[in-house]
Amino acid sequence: MRLTCPLCGDRDRREFHYYGSDAYLDRPAEGAAPAAWDDYLHNRDNPAGLTKDLWYHEQGCAQWLVVTRNTVTHEVSAVELVAGRAGA
């Protein structure tokens, strides 16, 4: 699989570290119930189809990226900087 970093261009996915779903960006609010934190830290979906994942360009520009991809076909449809997202 190849990812097109917005800063570095087309790269092999081995340059990146997969972190998980972009839901990591939606942390529970300060003072949230322990159950909300437990769900955030320990429960993950494993969908078949279109997902948005958080990746770190470890061997490149050291930027966090949101990668939109299909987990069935491995087709990557978008790569964007986390820092450029609204609300990030």
Backbone hydrogen bonds, N-H to C=O, Kabsch-Sander energy under -0.5 kcal/mol:
donor,donor_aa,acceptor,acceptor_aa,energy
3,L,11,R,-2.6
5,C,3,L,-0.9
5,C,9,G,-2.3
9,G,5,C,-2.2
11,R,3,L,-2.8
13,R,1,M,-2.3
15,E,12,D,-2.1
16,F,13,R,-1.7
17,H,56,Y,-2.8
18,Y,16,F,-0.5
19,Y,54,L,-3.0
20,G,54,L,-1.1
22,D,52,K,-2.4
24,Y,21,S,-1.8
25,L,22,D,-1.9
26,D,23,A,-1.9
27,R,25,L,-0.9
32,A,29,A,-2.1
36,A,33,A,-1.0
37,W,33,A,-1.5
38,D,34,P,-2.7
39,D,35,A,-2.3
40,Y,36,A,-2.2
41,L,37,W,-2.5
42,H,38,D,-2.2
43,N,39,D,-1.6
49,G,47,P,-0.6
51,T,69,R,-2.9
53,D,67,V,-2.7
54,L,20,G,-4.3
55,W,53,D,-0.5
55,W,65,L,-2.7
56,Y,17,H,-2.4
57,H,63,Q,-2.6
58,E,56,Y,-2.1
59,Q,15,E,-2.5
60,G,57,H,-1.2
62,A,57,H,-2.0
65,L,55,W,-3.3
66,V,80,E,-2.9
67,V,53,D,-2.8
67,V,65,L,-0.6
68,T,66,V,-0.5
68,T,78,A,-2.7
69,R,51,T,-2.2
69,R,67,V,-0.6
70,N,75,E,-2.3
71,T,49,G,-2.9
71,T,69,R,-0.6
74,H,70,N,-2.4
77,S,68,T,-2.5
77,S,75,E,-0.6
78,A,68,T,-1.5
80,E,66,V,-2.2
82,V,64,W,-2.5
84,G,81,L,-0.8
85,R,82,V,-1.7
88,A,85,R,-1.7
